[in-house]
Amino acid sequence: MAKDDLVPYVNTWFWPSFTLVGASSLCFGVYIGKITNSHEWKEIFLDYCHHKRTTHSPNPLDKIARGVMSLLKIAPK
């Protein structure tokens, strides 16, 4: 009786593999510039990395430069 309730086969490989192929295709399409402007994504990433490096950097020259830039931001034009 218990064996009659079991499904003989469950498709467990299609959706995970479909998701992996779809995500990979989307990433590759963005990388080669067919879906969006990949150069813009690269610039956004580089700006983010530069922001993190300059904000959290222990380099004294970066600290001085940040101070000068903040002074220029509040200075009247």
mmCIF file of the N, C-alpha and C atoms, coordinates in Angstrom:
data_MODEL
# 
_entry.id   MODEL 
# 
loop_
_atom_site.group_PDB 
_atom_site.id 
_atom_site.type_symbol 
_atom_site.label_atom_id 
_atom_site.label_alt_id 
_atom_site.label_comp_id 
_atom_site.label_asym_id 
_atom_site.label_entity_id 
_atom_site.label_seq_id 
_atom_site.pdbx_PDB_ins_code 
_atom_site.Cartn_x 
_atom_site.Cartn_y 
_atom_site.Cartn_z 
_atom_site.occupancy 
_atom_site.B_iso_or_equiv 
_atom_site.pdbx_formal_charge 
_atom_site.auth_seq_id 
_atom_site.auth_comp_id 
_atom_site.auth_asym_id 
_atom_site.auth_atom_id 
_atom_site.pdbx_PDB_model_num 
ATOM 1   N N  . MET A 1 1  ? 0.819  -1.193 0.000   1.00 0.00 ? 1  MET A N  1 
ATOM 2   C CA . MET A 1 1  ? 0.000  0.000  0.000   1.00 0.00 ? 1  MET A CA 1 
ATOM 3   C C  . MET A 1 1  ? 0.869  1.266  0.000   1.00 0.00 ? 1  MET A C  1 
ATOM 4   N N  . ALA A 1 2  ? 1.948  1.266  0.753   1.00 0.00 ? 2  ALA A N  1 
ATOM 5   C CA . ALA A 1 2  ? 2.801  2.443  0.822   1.00 0.00 ? 2  ALA A CA 1 
ATOM 6   C C  . ALA A 1 2  ? 3.533  2.665  -0.495  1.00 0.00 ? 2  ALA A C  1 
ATOM 7   N N  . LYS A 1 3  ? 3.857  1.624  -1.234  1.00 0.00 ? 3  LYS A N  1 
ATOM 8   C CA . LYS A 1 3  ? 4.562  1.784  -2.502  1.00 0.00 ? 3  LYS A CA 1 
ATOM 9   C C  . LYS A 1 3  ? 3.668  2.378  -3.585  1.00 0.00 ? 3  LYS A C  1 
ATOM 10  N N  . ASP A 1 4  ? 2.376  2.263  -3.444  1.00 0.00 ? 4  ASP A N  1 
ATOM 11  C CA . ASP A 1 4  ? 1.466  2.823  -4.438  1.00 0.00 ? 4  ASP A CA 1 
ATOM 12  C C  . ASP A 1 4  ? 1.423  4.355  -4.364  1.00 0.00 ? 4  ASP A C  1 
ATOM 13  N N  . ASP A 1 5  ? 1.772  4.920  -3.212  1.00 0.00 ? 5  ASP A N  1 
ATOM 14  C CA . ASP A 1 5  ? 1.735  6.366  -3.050  1.00 0.00 ? 5  ASP A CA 1 
ATOM 15  C C  . ASP A 1 5  ? 2.994  7.056  -3.575  1.00 0.00 ? 5  ASP A C  1 
ATOM 16  N N  . LEU A 1 6  ? 4.048  6.311  -3.848  1.00 0.00 ? 6  LEU A N  1 
ATOM 17  C CA . LEU A 1 6  ? 5.307  6.900  -4.288  1.00 0.00 ? 6  LEU A CA 1 
ATOM 18  C C  . LEU A 1 6  ? 5.251  7.266  -5.769  1.00 0.00 ? 6  LEU A C  1 
ATOM 19  N N  . VAL A 1 7  ? 5.870  8.377  -6.095  1.00 0.00 ? 7  VAL A N  1 
ATOM 20  C CA . VAL A 1 7  ? 6.002  8.790  -7.491  1.00 0.00 ? 7  VAL A CA 1 
ATOM 21  C C  . VAL A 1 7  ? 7.209  8.044  -8.058  1.00 0.00 ? 7  VAL A C  1 
ATOM 22  N N  . PRO A 1 8  ? 7.095  7.430  -9.223  1.00 0.00 ? 8  PRO A N  1 
ATOM 23  C CA . PRO A 1 8  ? 8.208  6.634  -9.723  1.00 0.00 ? 8  PRO A CA 1 
ATOM 24  C C  . PRO A 1 8  ? 9.436  7.462  -10.116 1.00 0.00 ? 8  PRO A C  1 
ATOM 25  N N  . TYR A 1 9  ? 9.224  8.716  -10.525 1.00 0.00 ? 9  TYR A N  1 
ATOM 26  C CA . TYR A 1 9  ? 10.373 9.512  -10.950 1.00 0.00 ? 9  TYR A CA 1 
ATOM 27  C C  . TYR A 1 9  ? 10.053 10.983 -10.700 1.00 0.00 ? 9  TYR A C  1 
ATOM 28  N N  . VAL A 1 10 ? 11.002 11.696 -10.114 1.00 0.00 ? 10 VAL A N  1 
ATOM 29  C CA . VAL A 1 10 ? 10.841 13.124 -9.877  1.00 0.00 ? 10 VAL A CA 1 
ATOM 30  C C  . VAL A 1 10 ? 11.973 13.834 -10.605 1.00 0.00 ? 10 VAL A C  1 
ATOM 31  N N  . ASN A 1 11 ? 11.622 14.811 -11.398 1.00 0.00 ? 11 ASN A N  1 
ATOM 32  C CA . ASN A 1 11 ? 12.615 15.548 -12.171 1.00 0.00 ? 11 ASN A CA 1 
ATOM 33  C C  . ASN A 1 11 ? 13.267 16.601 -11.274 1.00 0.00 ? 11 ASN A C  1 
ATOM 34  N N  . THR A 1 12 ? 14.426 16.289 -10.755 1.00 0.00 ? 12 THR A N  1 
ATOM 35  C CA . THR A 1 12 ? 15.109 17.216 -9.842  1.00 0.00 ? 12 THR A CA 1 
ATOM 36  C C  . THR A 1 12 ? 16.311 17.880 -10.473 1.00 0.00 ? 12 THR A C  1 
ATOM 37  N N  . TRP A 1 13 ? 16.612 17.607 -11.720 1.00 0.00 ? 13 TRP A N  1 
ATOM 38  C CA . TRP A 1 13 ? 17.800 18.192 -12.331 1.00 0.00 ? 13 TRP A CA 1 
ATOM 39  C C  . TRP A 1 13 ? 17.468 19.347 -13.257 1.00 0.00 ? 13 TRP A C  1 
ATOM 40  N N  . PHE A 1 14 ? 16.239 19.448 -13.764 1.00 0.00 ? 14 PHE A N  1 
ATOM 41  C CA . PHE A 1 14 ? 15.935 20.431 -14.796 1.00 0.00 ? 14 PHE A CA 1 
ATOM 42  C C  . PHE A 1 14 ? 16.012 21.869 -14.281 1.00 0.00 ? 14 PHE A C  1 
ATOM 43  N N  . TRP A 1 15 ? 15.264 22.204 -13.226 1.00 0.00 ? 15 TRP A N  1 
ATOM 44  C CA . TRP A 1 15 ? 15.218 23.600 -12.794 1.00 0.00 ? 15 TRP A CA 1 
ATOM 45  C C  . TRP A 1 15 ? 16.532 24.101 -12.206 1.00 0.00 ? 15 TRP A C  1 
ATOM 46  N N  . PRO A 1 16 ? 17.259 23.322 -11.421 1.00 0.00 ? 16 PRO A N  1 
ATOM 47  C CA . PRO A 1 16 ? 18.576 23.832 -10.989 1.00 0.00 ? 16 PRO A CA 1 
ATOM 48  C C  . PRO A 1 16 ? 19.529 24.055 -12.164 1.00 0.00 ? 16 PRO A C  1 
ATOM 49  N N  . SER A 1 17 ? 19.531 23.134 -13.122 1.00 0.00 ? 17 SER A N  1 
ATOM 50  C CA . SER A 1 17 ? 20.420 23.315 -14.270 1.00 0.00 ? 17 SER A CA 1 
ATOM 51  C C  . SER A 1 17 ? 19.936 24.454 -15.161 1.00 0.00 ? 17 SER A C  1 
ATOM 52  N N  . PHE A 1 18 ? 18.629 24.619 -15.300 1.00 0.00 ? 18 PHE A N  1 
ATOM 53  C CA . PHE A 1 18 ? 18.081 25.719 -16.086 1.00 0.00 ? 18 PHE A CA 1 
ATOM 54  C C  . PHE A 1 18 ? 18.441 27.061 -15.442 1.00 0.00 ? 18 PHE A C  1 
ATOM 55  N N  . THR A 1 19 ? 18.364 27.139 -14.119 1.00 0.00 ? 19 THR A N  1 
ATOM 56  C CA . THR A 1 19 ? 18.720 28.365 -13.406 1.00 0.00 ? 19 THR A CA 1 
ATOM 57  C C  . THR A 1 19 ? 20.199 28.682 -13.565 1.00 0.00 ? 19 THR A C  1 
ATOM 58  N N  . LEU A 1 20 ? 21.049 27.670 -13.462 1.00 0.00 ? 20 LEU A N  1 
ATOM 59  C CA . LEU A 1 20 ? 22.485 27.877 -13.614 1.00 0.00 ? 20 LEU A CA 1 
ATOM 60  C C  . LEU A 1 20 ? 22.838 28.353 -15.019 1.00 0.00 ? 20 LEU A C  1 
ATOM 61  N N  . VAL A 1 21 ? 22.250 27.725 -16.020 1.00 0.00 ? 21 VAL A N  1 
ATOM 62  C CA . VAL A 1 21 ? 22.512 28.128 -17.404 1.00 0.00 ? 21 VAL A CA 1 
ATOM 63  C C  . VAL A 1 21 ? 21.979 29.536 -17.655 1.00 0.00 ? 21 VAL A C  1 
ATOM 64  N N  . GLY A 1 22 ? 20.803 29.843 -17.147 1.00 0.00 ? 22 GLY A N  1 
ATOM 65  C CA . GLY A 1 22 ? 20.229 31.175 -17.339 1.00 0.00 ? 22 GLY A CA 1 
ATOM 66  C C  . GLY A 1 22 ? 21.053 32.264 -16.674 1.00 0.00 ? 22 GLY A C  1 
ATOM 67  N N  . ALA A 1 23 ? 21.482 32.027 -15.441 1.00 0.00 ? 23 ALA A N  1 
ATOM 68  C CA . ALA A 1 23 ? 22.285 33.027 -14.727 1.00 0.00 ? 23 ALA A CA 1 
ATOM 69  C C  . ALA A 1 23 ? 23.644 33.208 -15.398 1.00 0.00 ? 23 ALA A C  1 
ATOM 70  N N  . SER A 1 24 ? 24.236 32.116 -15.842 1.00 0.00 ? 24 SER A N  1 
ATOM 71  C CA . SER A 1 24 ? 25.524 32.207 -16.522 1.00 0.00 ? 24 SER A CA 1 
ATOM 72  C C  . SER A 1 24 ? 25.390 32.961 -17.841 1.00 0.00 ? 24 SER A C  1 
ATOM 73  N N  . SER A 1 25 ? 24.314 32.676 -18.572 1.00 0.00 ? 25 SER A N  1 
ATOM 74  C CA . SER A 1 25 ? 24.084 33.372 -19.840 1.00 0.00 ? 25 SER A CA 1 
ATOM 75  C C  . SER A 1 25 ? 23.851 34.860 -19.614 1.00 0.00 ? 25 SER A C  1 
ATOM 76  N N  . LEU A 1 26 ? 23.120 35.199 -18.574 1.00 0.00 ? 26 LEU A N  1 
ATOM 77  C CA . LEU A 1 26 ? 22.882 36.605 -18.266 1.00 0.00 ? 26 LEU A CA 1 
ATOM 78  C C  . LEU A 1 26 ? 24.184 37.319 -17.912 1.00 0.00 ? 26 LEU A C  1 
ATOM 79  N N  . CYS A 1 27 ? 25.006 36.695 -17.069 1.00 0.00 ? 27 CYS A N  1 
ATOM 80  C CA . CYS A 1 27 ? 26.289 37.299 -16.694 1.00 0.00 ? 27 CYS A CA 1 
ATOM 81  C C  . CYS A 1 27 ? 27.198 37.453 -17.906 1.00 0.00 ? 27 CYS A C  1 
ATOM 82  N N  . PHE A 1 28 ? 27.232 36.445 -18.765 1.00 0.00 ? 28 PHE A N  1 
ATOM 83  C CA . PHE A 1 28 ? 28.075 36.521 -19.949 1.00 0.00 ? 28 PHE A CA 1 
ATOM 84  C C  . PHE A 1 28 ? 27.559 37.583 -20.917 1.00 0.00 ? 28 PHE A C  1 
ATOM 85  N N  . GLY A 1 29 ? 26.247 37.687 -21.052 1.00 0.00 ? 29 GLY A N  1 
ATOM 86  C CA . GLY A 1 29 ? 25.681 38.712 -21.924 1.00 0.00 ? 29 GLY A CA 1 
ATOM 87  C C  . GLY A 1 29 ? 25.993 40.115 -21.440 1.00 0.00 ? 29 GLY A C  1 
ATOM 88  N N  . VAL A 1 30 ? 25.957 40.321 -20.135 1.00 0.00 ? 30 VAL A N  1 
ATOM 89  C CA . VAL A 1 30 ? 26.336 41.621 -19.576 1.00 0.00 ? 30 VAL A CA 1 
ATOM 90  C C  . VAL A 1 30 ? 27.819 41.860 -19.797 1.00 0.00 ? 30 VAL A C  1 
ATOM 91  N N  . TYR A 1 31 ? 28.640 40.823 -19.636 1.00 0.00 ? 31 TYR A N  1 
ATOM 92  C CA . TYR A 1 31 ? 30.084 40.961 -19.786 1.00 0.00 ? 31 TYR A CA 1 
ATOM 93  C C  . TYR A 1 31 ? 30.469 41.352 -21.207 1.00 0.00 ? 31 TYR A C  1 
ATOM 94  N N  . ILE A 1 32 ? 29.837 40.745 -22.209 1.00 0.00 ? 32 ILE A N  1 
ATOM 95  C CA . ILE A 1 32 ? 30.211 41.063 -23.585 1.00 0.00 ? 32 ILE A CA 1 
ATOM 96  C C  . ILE A 1 32 ? 29.467 42.283 -24.109 1.00 0.00 ? 32 ILE A C  1 
ATOM 97  N N  . GLY A 1 33 ? 28.520 42.813 -23.329 1.00 0.00 ? 33 GLY A N  1 
ATOM 98  C CA . GLY A 1 33 ? 27.858 44.049 -23.697 1.00 0.00 ? 33 GLY A CA 1 
ATOM 99  C C  . GLY A 1 33 ? 26.637 43.881 -24.569 1.00 0.00 ? 33 GLY A C  1 
ATOM 100 N N  . LYS A 1 34 ? 26.088 42.695 -24.666 1.00 0.00 ? 34 LYS A N  1 
ATOM 101 C CA . LYS A 1 34 ? 24.901 42.484 -25.496 1.00 0.00 ? 34 LYS A CA 1 
ATOM 102 C C  . LYS A 1 34 ? 23.615 42.820 -24.749 1.00 0.00 ? 34 LYS A C  1 
ATOM 103 N N  . ILE A 1 35 ? 23.609 42.723 -23.433 1.00 0.00 ? 35 ILE A N  1 
ATOM 104 C CA . ILE A 1 35 ? 22.392 42.971 -22.662 1.00 0.00 ? 35 ILE A CA 1 
ATOM 105 C C  . ILE A 1 35 ? 22.388 44.411 -22.149 1.00 0.00 ? 35 ILE A C  1 
ATOM 106 N N  . THR A 1 36 ? 23.471 44.819 -21.538 1.00 0.00 ? 36 THR A N  1 
ATOM 107 C CA . THR A 1 36 ? 23.606 46.195 -21.065 1.00 0.00 ? 36 THR A CA 1 
ATOM 108 C C  . THR A 1 36 ? 24.988 46.684 -21.456 1.00 0.00 ? 36 THR A C  1 
ATOM 109 N N  . ASN A 1 37 ? 25.250 47.913 -21.156 1.00 0.00 ? 37 ASN A N  1 
ATOM 110 C CA . ASN A 1 37 ? 26.559 48.482 -21.441 1.00 0.00 ? 37 ASN A CA 1 
ATOM 111 C C  . ASN A 1 37 ? 27.529 47.988 -20.364 1.00 0.00 ? 37 ASN A C  1 
ATOM 112 N N  . SER A 1 38 ? 28.331 47.006 -20.697 1.00 0.00 ? 38 SER A N  1 
ATOM 113 C CA . SER A 1 38 ? 29.223 46.417 -19.694 1.00 0.00 ? 38 SER A CA 1 
ATOM 114 C C  . SER A 1 38 ? 30.293 47.403 -19.241 1.00 0.00 ? 38 SER A C  1 
ATOM 115 N N  . HIS A 1 39 ? 30.637 48.350 -20.112 1.00 0.00 ? 39 HIS A N  1 
ATOM 116 C CA . HIS A 1 39 ? 31.641 49.347 -19.720 1.00 0.00 ? 39 HIS A CA 1 
ATOM 117 C C  . HIS A 1 39 ? 31.117 50.184 -18.554 1.00 0.00 ? 39 HIS A C  1 
ATOM 118 N N  . GLU A 1 40 ? 29.822 50.469 -18.572 1.00 0.00 ? 40 GLU A N  1 
ATOM 119 C CA . GLU A 1 40 ? 29.229 51.230 -17.483 1.00 0.00 ? 40 GLU A CA 1 
ATOM 120 C C  . GLU A 1 40 ? 29.281 50.444 -16.176 1.00 0.00 ? 40 GLU A C  1 
ATOM 121 N N  . TRP A 1 41 ? 29.008 49.147 -16.230 1.00 0.00 ? 41 TRP A N  1 
ATOM 122 C CA . TRP A 1 41 ? 29.088 48.310 -15.039 1.00 0.00 ? 41 TRP A CA 1 
ATOM 123 C C  . TRP A 1 41 ? 30.507 48.267 -14.499 1.00 0.00 ? 41 TRP A C  1 
ATOM 124 N N  . LYS A 1 42 ? 31.491 48.198 -15.394 1.00 0.00 ? 42 LYS A N  1 
ATOM 125 C CA . LYS A 1 42 ? 32.891 48.184 -14.960 1.00 0.00 ? 42 LYS A CA 1 
ATOM 126 C C  . LYS A 1 42 ? 33.258 49.497 -14.289 1.00 0.00 ? 42 LYS A C  1 
ATOM 127 N N  . GLU A 1 43 ? 32.773 50.618 -14.825 1.00 0.00 ? 43 GLU A N  1 
ATOM 128 C CA . GLU A 1 43 ? 33.063 51.915 -14.216 1.00 0.00 ? 43 GLU A CA 1 
ATOM 129 C C  . GLU A 1 43 ? 32.419 52.037 -12.834 1.00 0.00 ? 43 GLU A C  1 
ATOM 130 N N  . ILE A 1 44 ? 31.194 51.545 -12.704 1.00 0.00 ? 44 ILE A N  1 
ATOM 131 C CA . ILE A 1 44 ? 30.527 51.579 -11.397 1.00 0.00 ? 44 ILE A CA 1 
ATOM 132 C C  . ILE A 1 44 ? 31.305 50.745 -10.389 1.00 0.00 ? 44 ILE A C  1 
ATOM 133 N N  . PHE A 1 45 ? 31.765 49.573 -10.811 1.00 0.00 ? 45 PHE A N  1 
ATOM 134 C CA . PHE A 1 45 ? 32.534 48.717 -9.911  1.00 0.00 ? 45 PHE A CA 1 
ATOM 135 C C  . PHE A 1 45 ? 33.859 49.373 -9.527  1.00 0.00 ? 45 PHE A C  1 
ATOM 136 N N  . LEU A 1 46 ? 34.548 49.975 -10.492 1.00 0.00 ? 46 LEU A N  1 
ATOM 137 C CA . LEU A 1 46 ? 35.814 50.630 -10.181 1.00 0.00 ? 46 LEU A CA 1 
ATOM 138 C C  . LEU A 1 46 ? 35.609 51.826 -9.253  1.00 0.00 ? 46 LEU A C  1 
ATOM 139 N N  . ASP A 1 47 ? 34.521 52.583 -9.475  1.00 0.00 ? 47 ASP A N  1 
ATOM 140 C CA . ASP A 1 47 ? 34.226 53.700 -8.565  1.00 0.00 ? 47 ASP A CA 1 
ATOM 141 C C  . ASP A 1 47 ? 33.955 53.203 -7.149  1.00 0.00 ? 47 ASP A C  1 
ATOM 142 N N  . TYR A 1 48 ? 33.227 52.097 -7.042  1.00 0.00 ? 48 TYR A N  1 
ATOM 143 C CA . TYR A 1 48 ? 32.941 51.519 -5.729  1.00 0.00 ? 48 TYR A CA 1 
ATOM 144 C C  . TYR A 1 48 ? 34.236 51.068 -5.043  1.00 0.00 ? 48 TYR A C  1 
ATOM 145 N N  . CYS A 1 49 ? 35.097 50.380 -5.792  1.00 0.00 ? 49 CYS A N  1 
ATOM 146 C CA . CYS A 1 49 ? 36.365 49.916 -5.209  1.00 0.00 ? 49 CYS A CA 1 
ATOM 147 C C  . CYS A 1 49 ? 37.241 51.096 -4.796  1.00 0.00 ? 49 CYS A C  1 
ATOM 148 N N  . HIS A 1 50 ? 37.269 52.127 -5.624  1.00 0.00 ? 50 HIS A N  1 
ATOM 149 C CA . HIS A 1 50 ? 38.080 53.298 -5.283  1.00 0.00 ? 50 HIS A CA 1 
ATOM 150 C C  . HIS A 1 50 ? 37.520 53.985 -4.037  1.00 0.00 ? 50 HIS A C  1 
ATOM 151 N N  . HIS A 1 51 ? 36.197 54.057 -3.941  1.00 0.00 ? 51 HIS A N  1 
ATOM 152 C CA . HIS A 1 51 ? 35.578 54.653 -2.753  1.00 0.00 ? 51 HIS A CA 1 
ATOM 153 C C  . HIS A 1 51 ? 35.934 53.857 -1.498  1.00 0.00 ? 51 HIS A C  1 
ATOM 154 N N  . LYS A 1 52 ? 35.840 52.534 -1.585  1.00 0.00 ? 52 LYS A N  1 
ATOM 155 C CA . LYS A 1 52 ? 36.171 51.703 -0.421  1.00 0.00 ? 52 LYS A CA 1 
ATOM 156 C C  . LYS A 1 52 ? 37.642 51.837 -0.057  1.00 0.00 ? 52 LYS A C  1 
ATOM 157 N N  . ARG A 1 53 ? 38.505 51.896 -1.075  1.00 0.00 ? 53 ARG A N  1 
ATOM 158 C CA . ARG A 1 53 ? 39.940 51.983 -0.795  1.00 0.00 ? 53 ARG A CA 1 
ATOM 159 C C  . ARG A 1 53 ? 40.270 53.310 -0.135  1.00 0.00 ? 53 ARG A C  1 
ATOM 160 N N  . THR A 1 54 ? 39.680 54.390 -0.621  1.00 0.00 ? 54 THR A N  1 
ATOM 161 C CA . THR A 1 54 ? 40.027 55.694 -0.061  1.00 0.00 ? 54 THR A CA 1 
ATOM 162 C C  . THR A 1 54 ? 39.336 55.956 1.273   1.00 0.00 ? 54 THR A C  1 
ATOM 163 N N  . THR A 1 55 ? 38.176 55.358 1.487   1.00 0.00 ? 55 THR A N  1 
ATOM 164 C CA . THR A 1 55 ? 37.467 55.600 2.740   1.00 0.00 ? 55 THR A CA 1 
ATOM 165 C C  . THR A 1 55 ? 38.057 54.791 3.893   1.00 0.00 ? 55 THR A C  1 
ATOM 166 N N  . HIS A 1 56 ? 38.428 53.562 3.617   1.00 0.00 ? 56 HIS A N  1 
ATOM 167 C CA . HIS A 1 56 ? 38.896 52.674 4.673   1.00 0.00 ? 56 HIS A CA 1 
ATOM 168 C C  . HIS A 1 56 ? 40.406 52.447 4.643   1.00 0.00 ? 56 HIS A C  1 
ATOM 169 N N  . SER A 1 57 ? 41.118 53.309 3.940   1.00 0.00 ? 57 SER A N  1 
ATOM 170 C CA . SER A 1 57 ? 42.554 53.122 3.803   1.00 0.00 ? 57 SER A CA 1 
ATOM 171 C C  . SER A 1 57 ? 43.294 53.777 4.969   1.00 0.00 ? 57 SER A C  1 
ATOM 172 N N  . PRO A 1 58 ? 44.304 53.098 5.511   1.00 0.00 ? 58 PRO A N  1 
ATOM 173 C CA . PRO A 1 58 ? 45.102 53.717 6.567   1.00 0.00 ? 58 PRO A CA 1 
ATOM 174 C C  . PRO A 1 58 ? 46.216 54.620 6.015   1.00 0.00 ? 58 PRO A C  1 
ATOM 175 N N  . ASN A 1 59 ? 46.243 54.826 4.696   1.00 0.00 ? 59 ASN A N  1 
ATOM 176 C CA . ASN A 1 59 ? 47.286 55.621 4.068   1.00 0.00 ? 59 ASN A CA 1 
ATOM 177 C C  . ASN A 1 59 ? 47.137 57.091 4.485   1.00 0.00 ? 59 ASN A C  1 
ATOM 178 N N  . PRO A 1 60 ? 48.196 57.707 5.044   1.00 0.00 ? 60 PRO A N  1 
ATOM 179 C CA . PRO A 1 60 ? 48.076 59.098 5.506   1.00 0.00 ? 60 PRO A CA 1 
ATOM 180 C C  . PRO A 1 60 ? 47.844 60.091 4.365   1.00 0.00 ? 60 PRO A C  1 
ATOM 181 N N  . LEU A 1 61 ? 48.374 59.824 3.191   1.00 0.00 ? 61 LEU A N  1 
ATOM 182 C CA . LEU A 1 61 ? 48.149 60.743 2.079   1.00 0.00 ? 61 LEU A CA 1 
ATOM 183 C C  . LEU A 1 61 ? 46.670 60.740 1.658   1.00 0.00 ? 61 LEU A C  1 
ATOM 184 N N  . ASP A 1 62 ? 46.043 59.587 1.706   1.00 0.00 ? 62 ASP A N  1 
ATOM 185 C CA . ASP A 1 62 ? 44.619 59.521 1.394   1.00 0.00 ? 62 ASP A CA 1 
ATOM 186 C C  . ASP A 1 62 ? 43.802 60.278 2.437   1.00 0.00 ? 62 ASP A C  1 
ATOM 187 N N  . LYS A 1 63 ? 44.211 60.196 3.696   1.00 0.00 ? 63 LYS A N  1 
ATOM 188 C CA . LYS A 1 63 ? 43.498 60.930 4.744   1.00 0.00 ? 63 LYS A CA 1 
ATOM 189 C C  . LYS A 1 63 ? 43.629 62.439 4.527   1.00 0.00 ? 63 LYS A C  1 
ATOM 190 N N  . ILE A 1 64 ? 44.805 62.877 4.140   1.00 0.00 ? 64 ILE A N  1 
ATOM 191 C CA . ILE A 1 64 ? 45.011 64.310 3.871   1.00 0.00 ? 64 ILE A CA 1 
ATOM 192 C C  . ILE A 1 64 ? 44.169 64.739 2.678   1.00 0.00 ? 64 ILE A C  1 
ATOM 193 N N  . ALA A 1 65 ? 44.171 63.922 1.635   1.00 0.00 ? 65 ALA A N  1 
ATOM 194 C CA . ALA A 1 65 ? 43.396 64.252 0.440   1.00 0.00 ? 65 ALA A CA 1 
ATOM 195 C C  . ALA A 1 65 ? 41.904 64.289 0.751   1.00 0.00 ? 65 ALA A C  1 
ATOM 196 N N  . ARG A 1 66 ? 41.414 63.369 1.587   1.00 0.00 ? 66 ARG A N  1 
ATOM 197 C CA . ARG A 1 66 ? 40.006 63.385 1.970   1.00 0.00 ? 66 ARG A CA 1 
ATOM 198 C C  . ARG A 1 66 ? 39.683 64.650 2.763   1.00 0.00 ? 66 ARG A C  1 
ATOM 199 N N  . GLY A 1 67 ? 40.596 65.075 3.629   1.00 0.00 ? 67 GLY A N  1 
ATOM 200 C CA . GLY A 1 67 ? 40.387 66.312 4.388   1.00 0.00 ? 67 GLY A CA 1 
ATOM 201 C C  . GLY A 1 67 ? 40.325 67.522 3.491   1.00 0.00 ? 67 GLY A C  1 
ATOM 202 N N  . VAL A 1 68 ? 41.222 67.587 2.513   1.00 0.00 ? 68 VAL A N  1 
ATOM 203 C CA . VAL A 1 68 ? 41.220 68.710 1.578   1.00 0.00 ? 68 VAL A CA 1 
ATOM 204 C C  . VAL A 1 68 ? 39.928 68.704 0.754   1.00 0.00 ? 68 VAL A C  1 
ATOM 205 N N  . MET A 1 69 ? 39.515 67.521 0.299   1.00 0.00 ? 69 MET A N  1 
ATOM 206 C CA . MET A 1 69 ? 38.294 67.439 -0.497  1.00 0.00 ? 69 MET A CA 1 
ATOM 207 C C  . MET A 1 69 ? 37.058 67.826 0.319   1.00 0.00 ? 69 MET A C  1 
ATOM 208 N N  . SER A 1 70 ? 37.017 67.437 1.570   1.00 0.00 ? 70 SER A N  1 
ATOM 209 C CA . SER A 1 70 ? 35.870 67.823 2.401   1.00 0.00 ? 70 SER A CA 1 
ATOM 210 C C  . SER A 1 70 ? 35.901 69.318 2.684   1.00 0.00 ? 70 SER A C  1 
ATOM 211 N N  . LEU A 1 71 ? 37.092 69.912 2.800   1.00 0.00 ? 71 LEU A N  1 
ATOM 212 C CA . LEU A 1 71 ? 37.198 71.341 2.989   1.00 0.00 ? 71 LEU A CA 1 
ATOM 213 C C  . LEU A 1 71 ? 36.713 72.079 1.733   1.00 0.00 ? 71 LEU A C  1 
ATOM 214 N N  . LEU A 1 72 ? 37.060 71.536 0.575   1.00 0.00 ? 72 LEU A N  1 
ATOM 215 C CA . LEU A 1 72 ? 36.608 72.163 -0.672  1.00 0.00 ? 72 LEU A CA 1 
ATOM 216 C C  . LEU A 1 72 ? 35.098 72.026 -0.869  1.00 0.00 ? 72 LEU A C  1 
ATOM 217 N N  . LYS A 1 73 ? 34.517 70.978 -0.317  1.00 0.00 ? 73 LYS A N  1 
ATOM 218 C CA . LYS A 1 73 ? 33.071 70.810 -0.443  1.00 0.00 ? 73 LYS A CA 1 
ATOM 219 C C  . LYS A 1 73 ? 32.312 71.857 0.363   1.00 0.00 ? 73 LYS A C  1 
ATOM 220 N N  . ILE A 1 74 ? 32.838 72.224 1.544   1.00 0.00 ? 74 ILE A N  1 
ATOM 221 C CA . ILE A 1 74 ? 32.104 73.184 2.374   1.00 0.00 ? 74 ILE A CA 1 
ATOM 222 C C  . ILE A 1 74 ? 32.539 74.624 2.092   1.00 0.00 ? 74 ILE A C  1 
ATOM 223 N N  . ALA A 1 75 ? 33.605 74.817 1.320   1.00 0.00 ? 75 ALA A N  1 
ATOM 224 C CA . ALA A 1 75 ? 34.068 76.158 1.001   1.00 0.00 ? 75 ALA A CA 1 
ATOM 225 C C  . ALA A 1 75 ? 33.089 76.811 0.014   1.00 0.00 ? 75 ALA A C  1 
ATOM 226 N N  . PRO A 1 76 ? 32.856 78.112 0.162   1.00 0.00 ? 76 PRO A N  1 
ATOM 227 C CA . PRO A 1 76 ? 31.963 78.794 -0.788  1.00 0.00 ? 76 PRO A CA 1 
ATOM 228 C C  . PRO A 1 76 ? 32.607 78.850 -2.169  1.00 0.00 ? 76 PRO A C  1 
ATOM 229 N N  . LYS A 1 77 ? 31.745 78.827 -3.149  1.00 0.00 ? 77 LYS A N  1 
ATOM 230 C CA . LYS A 1 77 ? 32.269 78.838 -4.528  1.00 0.00 ? 77 LYS A CA 1 
ATOM 231 C C  . LYS A 1 77 ? 32.401 80.228 -5.060  1.00 0.00 ? 77 LYS A C  1 
# 
